[in-house]
Amino acid sequence: MVEDIFSSRACQKLDHQLLFECMKHDELTYLSVDGTVKCTMPLLGQKRPGGKNRQSEPFFINATDAIHTVVTVRGRSGAVVGFWPLLSEKAEHLQEAFLHNLPQAALAQVQCVATDAPSSLMFSRLRSIMPNLQCLCLDPVHLAIKYEYATGRGRTKGSASLRACLGKFNSTDSTVTANRWGAFFTGQRATPLSARERTLRDQILSGGMSASKASSILQQAEAKALAAISKIFRNEVERKGEKKGKFVFQHLAYAAEAERLEWLLNNLRFRSTQPSAVLSLLSSGATSNEALHAEMRSWLRQIQSMHQSSLLLKCSVFRLRKLLEDNTALHRPTARQMTPGHVLARRLGQNLWSTRAWQQFAKEKAQHLPLKRLRDQHTAARRKLILQRAGIIRRLTGKQPQPLLADRRCRVKKRTAFTLLRTAGIIRQGVAKRRAPS
């Protein structure tokens, strides 16, 4: 029933209208893309990533048809334009998902895509379907998330210093033009590190910077902060992160490579070309996607097992819900700030169907129900079977058949302690029966 309603013409028309409204307000000029794996763990019939599976669980879904991640795509003001269960976040799978789920006019609007794993292959793949794509940006906050994996997902002094360092890639200066940062990096011919920069990168791995120099660098928030963090907070960076078992200082050293720094600088290059009105709602990399993933995990927290069709339906419903909330709050502002739930409740007060349209929709769906088709095709056979039912059961069991429903209604209901008829009112405990006057 839920699938029939959300796949109806009325809901599909509403979905297209919301997406068109996003395109009308240039929502897709900046897209942030990220994926989450935990929402796909309850899926049945496919092999789980990592090889941990129950031996009794059958696998009836091919590896190419499996779903191992849910990719979310948010626009420049946070509108959710994509909620797609995919096999992985690889470039070819993202390219296919964009082509299948977004119209060509929307793809032509994209200028920048933020992700946590940019590459030249991904840029070339997306550029082939997004003619106006200028750059890919590396999420600045993702490095801090990896840092906090090693500390039980908690904030420490080291992660706070790292976040302050990464915050520079989201800052803008009205006195500096876009030419100050050079051309957009596309994954080809990254500017090599200088001798001094290579020395600082080696100090990230070894922690060889002096303590006094590292302390002064952190106080002044200089560009050498990664090597200083690796020295001051050595006990933190020598822990292993959650993903791939690498040490934190290895993640910091990888972030200091020439190509990764160029992807990070693309944040500054793109932000310097945008007006201040756009920057006020522009998220930092894929942080808004991470918040959406936390919300989605709360929706699915109580679900222990699920089929792919159920996940696909839930994702389409979640996407429609978030689009309704974001578009209503942004383009139809209220007199005061309201929570997303209140905005959605107000928006859903408008009926998608009139009474006549709903009756027609329900009548059309009733014609396609399996039971309706069965009754139309086998009415005579069913009647004959009902007439022969008593004789068949008598021959098989030698007993009288169970009475039909019409006979059951005439029978006296068996009484229990909970179904006894009350002849008088219930007497409460502690109340003595009054004697009749003499």
C-alpha positions in Angstrom: 0.0 0.0 0.0 2.8 2.4 0.9 4.6 1.6 -2.3 1.4 2.2 -4.3 0.9 5.6 -2.8 4.4 6.9 -3.2 4.6 5.6 -6.7 1.4 7.2 -7.7 1.1 10.0 -10.2 0.3 12.5 -7.5 3.5 11.8 -5.4 5.7 11.5 -8.5 4.4 14.9 -9.7 5.1 16.4 -6.3 8.7 15.0 -6.4 9.3 16.5 -9.9 8.0 19.8 -8.7 10.3 19.9 -5.7 13.3 19.0 -7.8 12.3 21.7 -10.4 12.1 24.2 -7.6 15.6 23.3 -6.5 16.9 23.8 -10.1 15.0 27.1 -10.3 17.0 28.4 -7.2 20.4 27.1 -8.5 20.5 24.5 -5.7 22.6 22.1 -7.7 25.5 24.4 -8.5 27.3 22.9 -5.5 26.8 19.2 -4.5 28.2 17.3 -1.5 28.3 13.5 -1.9 29.0 10.9 0.8 27.9 7.4 1.6 27.1 5.4 4.7 27.4 1.6 5.1 25.6 0.9 8.4 22.1 1.3 6.9 22.8 -1.7 4.6 23.8 -4.1 7.3 20.3 -5.5 7.9 19.8 -6.4 4.2 19.0 -10.1 3.5 20.2 -12.3 0.7 23.6 -10.7 0.1 27.1 -11.0 1.4 28.0 -8.5 4.0 31.1 -6.3 3.5 34.1 -7.6 5.5 33.2 -11.3 5.1 31.3 -11.6 8.5 28.2 -13.6 7.7 26.0 -16.1 9.4 26.6 -19.6 8.0 22.9 -20.4 7.8 22.1 -17.3 5.8 21.5 -18.0 2.1 22.9 -15.6 -0.6 20.4 -15.3 -3.5 21.6 -11.9 -4.7 24.5 -11.6 -7.1 27.5 -9.6 -6.1 26.9 -7.1 -8.9 23.3 -6.5 -7.7 24.2 -6.1 -4.0 23.8 -2.9 -2.1 26.6 -2.0 0.3 26.2 1.8 0.7 23.5 4.5 0.7 24.8 7.6 -1.1 23.3 11.0 -0.1 23.6 14.1 -2.3 22.9 17.6 -0.8 22.7 20.9 -2.6 24.3 24.2 -1.7 21.7 25.1 0.9 21.3 21.5 2.2 18.4 20.2 0.1 18.6 16.4 -0.3 18.5 15.8 -4.1 19.8 12.3 -3.9 19.2 9.3 -1.6 20.5 6.3 -3.6 21.4 2.7 -2.4 24.4 1.7 -4.5 27.0 -1.1 -4.7 29.8 1.3 -3.8 31.0 5.0 -3.9 33.3 4.3 -6.9 33.3 6.7 -9.8 31.5 4.5 -12.2 28.7 3.8 -9.8 28.3 7.5 -9.0 28.2 8.3 -12.7 25.5 5.8 -13.3 23.4 7.0 -10.3 23.6 10.6 -11.4 22.5 9.8 -14.9 19.7 7.6 -13.8 18.2 9.8 -11.1 18.8 13.5 -12.2 17.6 15.1 -15.4 20.1 16.6 -17.8 19.2 20.2 -16.9 20.1 19.5 -13.3 23.4 17.9 -14.3 24.3 20.9 -16.5 23.9 23.1 -13.4 26.6 21.5 -11.3 29.8 23.4 -10.9 31.5 21.9 -7.8 31.2 18.5 -6.1 32.5 17.9 -2.6 33.5 14.4 -1.6 35.8 12.5 0.8 37.6 10.6 -1.9 38.3 12.9 -5.0 40.4 11.6 -7.8 41.2 12.3 -11.4 39.1 9.3 -12.5 36.1 10.6 -10.7 36.5 14.1 -12.1 36.7 12.8 -15.7 33.7 10.5 -15.2 31.6 13.2 -13.7 32.8 15.8 -16.2 31.5 13.6 -19.0 27.9 14.0 -17.7 28.2 17.5 -16.0 29.5 19.8 -18.8 29.9 22.8 -16.4 31.7 21.0 -13.6 34.8 23.0 -12.6 36.3 21.1 -9.7 36.1 18.4 -7.1 36.8 19.4 -3.4 38.1 17.3 -0.6 36.1 17.4 2.6 38.3 19.2 5.1 36.5 17.8 8.2 36.9 14.1 7.1 40.5 14.1 8.4 39.4 15.2 11.8 36.7 12.5 11.8 39.5 9.9 11.1 41.5 11.4 13.9 38.6 11.1 16.4 38.1 7.4 15.4 41.2 6.6 17.3 40.0 8.4 20.5 36.6 6.7 20.8 34.9 9.3 18.6 35.6 11.9 21.3 37.0 15.4 21.0 40.5 15.9 22.3 42.9 18.8 22.4 44.7 17.4 19.4 41.5 17.0 17.3 40.4 20.5 18.3 43.8 21.9 17.0 43.4 19.9 13.8 39.9 21.2 13.2 41.1 24.7 13.7 43.8 24.0 11.1 41.3 22.5 8.6 38.9 25.4 9.1 41.2 27.6 7.0 40.0 25.8 3.9 36.5 27.1 4.5 37.5 30.7 5.2 37.1 33.5 2.6 38.6 37.0 2.4 36.8 39.7 0.5 40.1 41.5 -0.2 41.5 38.4 -2.0 40.4 37.6 -5.5 40.0 34.1 -6.9 43.2 34.4 -9.0 45.2 34.4 -5.7 44.6 30.6 -5.4 45.3 29.7 -9.0 43.4 27.4 -11.3 41.2 24.5 -10.2 43.0 21.3 -9.7 41.6 18.4 -11.8 43.9 15.6 -10.6 46.7 16.2 -13.2 50.1 17.7 -12.6 49.9 18.6 -8.9 52.5 21.1 -7.7 55.3 19.1 -6.1 56.3 19.7 -2.5 59.3 21.9 -1.9 62.3 20.6 0.1 61.1 22.5 3.2 57.6 21.0 2.8 58.9 17.5 2.4 60.9 18.0 5.6 57.7 19.0 7.5 55.9 16.0 6.1 58.6 13.7 7.4 58.3 15.4 10.8 54.6 14.4 10.8 55.6 10.7 10.6 58.5 11.0 13.1 57.4 13.8 15.4 60.8 15.3 15.0 59.8 19.0 15.4 61.0 20.6 18.6 58.4 21.1 21.3 58.9 24.8 21.7 58.6 25.4 18.0 55.6 23.2 17.7 53.9 25.1 20.6 54.5 28.5 19.0 53.1 27.2 15.6 49.9 26.0 17.2 49.4 29.3 19.1 49.9 31.3 15.8 47.8 28.8 13.7 50.5 28.6 11.0 50.5 26.3 8.0 53.0 24.0 9.7 50.4 22.9 12.2 50.2 19.2 11.1 53.8 18.6 12.0 53.3 20.6 15.3 50.2 18.5 16.2 52.2 15.3 15.5 54.8 16.5 18.0 52.6 18.0 20.8 50.0 15.3 20.8 52.2 12.3 20.1 50.3 10.0 22.4 47.2 10.6 20.4 48.6 10.3 16.9 50.3 7.0 17.7 46.9 5.3 18.1 45.3 3.4 15.3 42.2 4.6 13.6 39.0 2.6 13.0 39.3 2.3 9.3 42.1 0.2 7.7 44.1 0.0 10.9 46.4 2.9 10.1 48.0 5.1 12.6 46.7 8.7 13.0 50.1 10.2 12.0 49.9 8.2 8.8 46.6 9.8 7.9 48.1 13.2 8.7 51.1 12.5 6.4 48.8 11.3 3.6 46.8 14.5 3.9 50.0 16.5 3.5 50.8 15.0 0.1 50.8 17.4 -2.9 47.7 16.0 -4.6 45.6 15.9 -1.4 46.6 19.5 -0.6 45.5 20.6 -4.1 42.1 19.0 -3.6 41.8 20.8 -0.3 42.7 24.1 -1.9 39.9 23.7 -4.4 37.6 24.6 -1.5 39.2 28.0 -1.3 39.2 28.4 -5.0 35.5 27.7 -5.4 34.4 29.7 -2.3 36.3 32.8 -3.5 34.1 32.9 -6.6 30.8 32.8 -4.7 28.9 35.8 -3.2 28.4 36.1 0.5 24.7 35.2 0.3 25.6 31.8 -1.1 28.4 31.2 1.4 26.1 31.7 4.4 24.4 28.3 3.7 27.2 26.5 2.1 28.3 23.5 4.2 31.8 22.5 4.9 32.5 19.6 2.6 30.3 16.6 3.4 29.5 17.5 7.0 25.8 18.0 6.2 25.8 14.5 4.7 27.2 13.1 7.9 24.4 14.8 9.9 21.9 13.3 7.5 23.5 9.8 7.9 23.1 10.1 11.7 19.4 11.0 11.2 18.9 8.1 8.8 20.5 5.6 11.2 18.1 6.7 13.9 15.2 5.9 11.5 16.5 2.4 10.9 17.9 1.6 14.4 15.2 -0.9 15.4 15.2 -2.8 12.1 17.1 -6.1 12.4 16.5 -7.5 8.9 15.2 -5.9 5.6 15.0 -6.7 1.9 16.4 -4.5 -0.8 13.0 -3.4 -2.0 12.2 -2.1 1.5 15.4 -0.1 1.6 14.7 1.4 -1.8 11.2 2.4 -0.8 12.4 3.9 2.5 15.1 5.9 0.7 12.6 7.3 -1.8 10.2 8.3 1.1 13.1 9.9 3.1 14.2 11.9 0.1 10.7 13.2 -0.5 10.4 14.1 3.1 13.7 16.0 3.3 12.9 17.8 0.1 9.5 18.9 1.4 11.1 20.2 4.7 14.1 22.0 3.0 12.1 23.6 0.2 9.3 24.8 2.4 11.6 26.2 5.1 13.9 28.0 2.6 11.5 29.3 -0.1 8.3 29.7 2.0 9.7 31.1 5.3 7.5 31.3 8.3 7.2 34.2 10.8 9.5 32.3 13.3 11.9 29.5 13.2 10.3 26.0 13.4 11.7 22.5 13.7 11.8 20.3 10.6 9.0 18.1 12.0 6.7 21.1 12.5 7.4 22.4 9.0 6.7 19.0 7.5 3.4 18.7 9.4 2.3 22.1 8.2 3.3 21.3 4.6 1.5 17.9 4.7 -1.8 19.7 5.7 -2.4 20.2 2.0 -4.1 17.2 0.4 -2.5 15.7 -2.7 -5.8 14.2 -3.8 -9.4 15.4 -3.9 -12.1 13.1 -2.7 -13.0 12.1 -6.2 -9.4 11.6 -7.3 -8.6 9.4 -4.3 -11.7 7.2 -4.9 -10.6 6.8 -8.5 -7.1 6.0 -7.5 -8.3 3.4 -5.0 -10.7 1.9 -7.6 -7.9 1.5 -10.1 -5.6 -0.1 -7.6 -8.3 -2.5 -6.5 -8.6 -3.9 -10.1 -4.9 -5.0 -10.0 -5.0 -6.7 -6.6 -4.1 -10.5 -6.7 -7.2 -11.5 -4.8 -9.5 -9.5 -7.2 -8.0 -11.3 -10.2 -8.3 -14.7 -8.5 -11.9 -14.1 -7.7 -12.7 -13.0 -11.3 -10.9 -15.9 -12.9 -12.0 -18.8 -10.6 -15.4 -17.8 -9.2 -17.1 -21.0 -10.5 -14.3 -23.3 -9.4 -14.2 -21.7 -5.9 -18.0 -22.3 -5.5 -17.7 -25.9 -6.5 -14.8 -26.4 -4.1 -16.9 -24.9 -1.2 -19.8 -27.3 -1.9 -17.4 -30.3 -2.0 -15.5 -29.2 1.1 -17.6 -31.0 3.7 -17.5 -34.3 1.8 -13.8 -34.2 1.1 -12.9 -33.5 4.8 -15.3 -36.3 6.0 -13.6 -38.8 3.7 -10.2 -37.8 4.8 -10.7 -37.6 8.5 -13.9 -39.5 9.2 -15.2 -36.6 11.3 -17.7 -33.9 10.9 -16.1 -30.8 9.3 -15.6 -27.6 11.3 -18.8 -25.5 11.2 -18.9 -22.6 8.9 -18.7 -19.0 10.1 -22.5 -18.6 9.8 -23.0 -21.5 12.2 -20.4 -20.2 14.7 -22.4 -17.1 15.3 -25.3 -19.1 16.6 -23.3 -21.1 19.1 -23.1 -20.1 22.7 -19.8 -18.6 23.5 -17.7 -20.5 26.0 -17.5 -18.6 29.3 -14.3 -18.1 31.3 -13.4 -16.1 34.4 -12.8 -13.1 32.2 -16.1 -13.5 30.1 -18.7 -14.2 32.7 -21.9 -12.3 32.5 -22.3 -9.7 35.3 -25.7 -10.0 37.1 -25.0 -7.0 39.3 -22.4 -4.3 39.7 -18.9 -5.2 40.8 -18.4 -5.1 44.6 -15.2 -3.5 45.6 -13.1 -5.1 48.3 -13.5 -3.7 51.8 -17.1 -2.6 51.3 -19.5 -4.6 53.5 -22.9 -5.6 52.1 -25.7 -3.5 53.7 -28.3 -5.3 55.7 -32.0 -4.8 54.9 -33.8 -2.7 57.4 -35.8 -4.7 60.0 
